[in-house]
Amino acid sequence: MKSEYFAEAPRPQVDDCCYFDIGSTGIADRIATMTKEEYFELAVNAFGDDKLDLSIENYQKALELDPQYQDALHGLGMALFNHGRVEEAITTAKRLIEVDADDVLAHTSLSMFYQSLNRIEDAEKEGNVARILGWKQELRKDQK
C-alpha cells in the first residue's frame, strides 16, 4: 500500500535498466558524466522497483565516485540486506560506521542485520550504541 503522501511520479525510462532521459547526447556520453547523486537516484528508483541487483550496482557506482558517500552506504546496506546478502550488508554498515561513528542509523541497521542472523549479543550491543548516540543528539539539541 502506497502512502498518500508519496504520489507516484512518472519517470522517463530509456529501457528496463535506466531511469534518466538521455536527451540529445548518447547514452555512453551521459553515463560517463554521471554524478554520485545521479547514480544514487538511479539506485533509489531501482530499489523502489524491487530491482535489487540494479540498485546495488548503482550504489556501488556512486561509491566509486565518493567512497565516503554516506547516503549511498546506507542504501547499499539495505539493498544488500533485502537481497539476502546479509554478511555484505554488515560489512557495508561497518564501513559506514568507520566514516561516521556517530551515525545512529548505521548502528541501528547493523543491529538489525545482526539480529537477522540471530547474533543477538552483537545486535543488542549495536542497538545500545544507537540509543546512546540518539540520547546524546537530543541533549545537544536541548542545550541550544
N, C-alpha and C positions, 0 to 999 in steps of 0.2 A: 504494500500500500504506500503510495507516494504521498508525501506531505503536501498540503495545500499551499504551503509557503514556498515550495520549490517547483514552480511550473516548469514543465519540460520545454526547453528552448530548442528549436531546430538547429542542428549542427550541419555545416557543409561537409559532405563526405566525398572524398576522392574515390575511395574504394573501401573494402572491409577493414583495412588496416590503418587508415589515415582519417583524421578529423580536422583538416585545415584546407583552406582554399588556396590553391597554388597560383591563382591569378594568371598573369601573363608570363611568369617565369617557369622554367622547367622544374620538375619535382626534385631532381638531383641538386639544382642550384638552391632550391628552397630548403632542403634538408641540410645542406652544407652551412647554411647561415642561421639555423635554428638556435634559439637561446635556451638556457636551462629552464626558464619559465614556460617556454612553449612545449618543451619535452614533458615538463611537469603537468601541464594542462592536458596533453595527449594521454599521459598516464592516468590522470584522474578520470578522464572521459572513458578510457578503456576499462578501468576498474568499475565504474558505474554501469558499464555494459556487460560486466562479468567476463571480460576478455583479459584474464589474469596474466597470461603469457605476454601479451602486448603491453599491458600495464607495467609489468616488471621490466620489460625491455626498455620502455621509455623512461622509467625512473632511473634505470642504470645509465642511460644516455645523459640524463640531466646531471647525474653524479659524476660522469666523466668530465663534464664541463666545470663542476664545482663539487669536489669530494666532500665538502662540509655543508652542503645544502640540506639544512635540517628538515624542511618540508618534504623533500624527496626521500630522505632517510625514513621519516615517519611513514610515508606512503608505501615505500618499498617493503618495509617490515610488515605492514598489514596485508599487502598483496601476497607476499611470500607465505604469511600465516594462512590466509584464506585459500591459498593454493595447496596447502598441506605441507609446505616446506618449512616446518617449524624450526629446525636447527638453524637454517639460514636466516629466519626471522630473528632468532635470538642473537645471532652474530651481528645482524644489522642494528638491533636495539642497543647492543653493547657498543657498537661503533658510534651510534648517536650519543650515548652517554659519555663517550670519550670527547666528543665535540662540545657537549654542554652537560656537565654533571648535574646541573640544577634543573634539567628538563623533566618536569613532573610526568608528562605524558610518556616520555621514553621509559621511565621506571614503571609506570602503570602498564604499558604494553609488555615490557619484559616480564612483569609479574604474570600477566595473562598468558603469555607464551609458555612460561614455566608451568603454570597450572594445567595447561592443556596436555603436558607431558607427565602430569602427576608428580611434578617436582615441587611438592607443597612447601618444604622449608625454604627453597630458593624463591618461590612465589611470594611467600609471606615476607621475606626479607625485603624484596623489591617493593612490595606493597607498602611496607612500613617506611621505606625511604621516600616513596612518593607522598605519603601522608605528611611526613615531617617537612618535606620541601613545600608542600601546599600550605601548611600552617605558617611557615616562615614567610612565604609570599603574602599571606593575609596580614600578618603582623606588620610587615613593611608598608603595606597599603594603609593600614590603620594609623601608622605613625606619621603619615604625610598630611 
